[in-house]
Amino acid sequence: MSRSHRTSEPANPVGSTTATFVGMPSFPHAAADAVGNSQLRRNLRHATHTIRGKRAEVVAEVPDWEALRARAAAIKDATLARLDEHLMTLEDRLTAAGAHVHWARDAEEACRIVTDLVQQTGVDEVVKVKSMATQEIELNEALAAAGVAAWETDLAELIVQLGDDRPSHILVPAIHKGRSEIRQIFSERMAQAGRAAPADLTDEPAALAEAARVHLREKFLRARVAVSGANFAVADTGTLIVLESEGNGRMCLTLPQTLISVVGIEKVVPTWEDLDVFLQLLPRSSTGERMNPYTSMWTGVAEDDGPQDVHVVLVDNGRTTVLEDPVGREALRCIRCSACLNVCPVYERAGGHAYGSVYPGPIGAVLTPQLRGITGALEKSLPYASSLCGACFDACPVRIDIPRLLVHLRTRVVDEGRSGRPSAESVAMRSAEWLFSDARRLTRAQQGVTTAARALRGRTSLGALPWPMSAWSSARDVPVPPQETFRQWWARTHEGRA
Amino acid sequence: MTDAGPERAEAPKRVALFATCFNDTMWPGTPRATVQVLERLGVTVEFPWKQTCCGQMFTNTGYADEAIPLVRGFVDTFEPYAAVVAPSASCVGSVREQYAALARRSGDPGLQRAVEQTTPRVYELSEYLVDVLGVTDVGASFAHRVTYHPTCHSLRMLRVGDKPLQLLRAVEGIEVIELPGADECCGFGGTFAMKNAAVSVAMGSDKARHIRDTGAEVVVASDNSCLAHIGGLLDRGRSGVRWMHLAEVLASTREQPA
């Protein structure tokens, strides 16, 4: 194909594009680093508590919130149960409306389809509206490898991309960055990616936004190809929907000649009536707004208006495997609102990067191991990245019982490890089971404890303990066991035997 | 005081105590206090000797197969009783919320039936006192400033609401101080406290700071496991704040102060 117009510059002068998540350490290690970063924890605490407060207020305004949640969950479950039929309808309607539909089994296939489509247009850059699906399949990296620069146009995504960073939140990808860091990134990196930041750029939010606006405007007007995701796809009419706050997405959806939308197959809803429920739930859950500022909807090609070459890539990438698990499939209800992140005490301390995926927080902890399979150390550690406090379930607008899914996935982690060499943990668990499965054994073991306790008489706490108890005793005092168990007391006082 | 409705007329005045393995071994003062409160209210308490552990540690760590014999042991022990009371929200939560799935996993229809029959009759202490007995004033006396931490399993699994607070506020001489960010997890989370120690300690440190800031002398909760974590941090920090289970405050009287 012809590439004659291409410049000699590298496709993405900013660098290696957004850093990838592959090869992340397991959650406890990544989280421990984040916990030690007091600035990060301050940023996260401030941001999540602000959104949390706003969300609680606007949710309280809706008289039938619980009924709405239940309806949304029911719609999602019913849709997932007949996903194939709804997807076929979606394909039919999209095709009838002049769009081209492509099916992608996995990330590699999806990236190849999009890369081919972009290369057929002959351009070496595309603009993008924030899309989780394209981040999940690492499309930017695939395009860069093919010599195509993909420019993120969501403000926070732009910050992350220019900073050679990774998103750390579903909705607020740059939540971990302070405004002085953002000023520095803009000043140092914008020039390499297009219009430079003004020399006298301050860290005032308005000045930063203006620098981004000018920088992005140039890219919007130049771009001939846009890549988008979709929050929803209405099967009945073949309509894709994007919700956003800045209007940058709408620029991507309307200005270029070619629009390629990459959509996870679970995004389909049967009808506009169903969509109504989600349009009420999503903005309140995600940004704490009654309605999001920009809701864009497009159905195939509109003659002489907007993109004339419209493609929709429907991506599986593990979703049908998730669907096969009757418990785990509940995670596919997710509408990516990030309410669970904002209420999660673990996310608040560990930050998004520790989850090693574009889906951080509680939903990431149940989605990532399912989409990728419970293969590596990270995927095995994610189901344990929770204290099971349950705040995520209460916040979830589609009632995903995340604590239940976490326990379910932990069981899968353990079950899949049963055939291998026993771990110290599994040996300990089996010994404990042996102990607890017979009250006489427990009673005898307790006698050992109380004997030891008598030897420790006078102590208020135990000192440093050996591994694995050192994980406890390094920061927390360990209580001294009592000299008489409850059982012994009961025998003495209620059964007249000592 | 709440009106417990028709349930109250047939409130079982004979209960089985589920002490829980952790309390039995490490904090016997809590089940002892539970017995004292119940007996003071005219309830006959029995302690089925063959009880051990609800299996929560196994289930929540992913060891479902190891939990199933304990589910069987639990229902064998407690099926004959009209009411089972435990001074531990998380253990009761594990029985009521997780046993059905474990019984299904066992593939034993007999176990499934036994679980269905037994688990709805298992109560956390504040539920039994307020909902079943219809009592909020248990005749306790505790002249201290306390703050109450609602543990996640009492708050979001059992939905006990403000029952523990109703019971505390009825205690003679007590001053109950509101805890900021009360509904946030303390970071214990069972084996989470070990597997993700850094995050667990970070969460617990914030909780301990909130508790200290209230100026309370005592922090009270319905789970000794969470309290041991919070208390472990308070003690390491030499905070001087005592930590006590709800049952121990309710058992305290003018004659026998806790």
Interface residues (C-beta under 8 A of the other chain):
Chain A: F27 P28 A31 A32 V35 G36 R41 P345 V346 R349 A350 P383 Y384 A385 S386 S387 L388 C389 G390 A391 F393 D394 V407 R410 T411 R412 V413 V414 D415 E425 S426 M429 R430 A432 E433 F436 S437 D438 A439 L442 Q446 V449 T460 S461 P468 M469 A471 W472 S474 A475 R476 D477 V478 P479 P481 P482 E484 T485 F486 R487 Q488 W489 W490 H494
Chain B: A19 C21 N23 D24 T25 M26 W27 P28 G29 P31 R32 V35 F47 W49 K50 Q51 T52 C53 G55 M57 F58 T59 N60 T61 G62 Y63 A64 D65 E66 A67 P69 L70 G73 Q98 C152 H153 L155 R156 M157 D183 E184 C185 G187 F188 G189 G190 T191 F192 A193 M194 K195 N196 A197 A198 V199 S200 V201 A202 M203 G204 A228 H229 G231 G232 L233 D235 R236
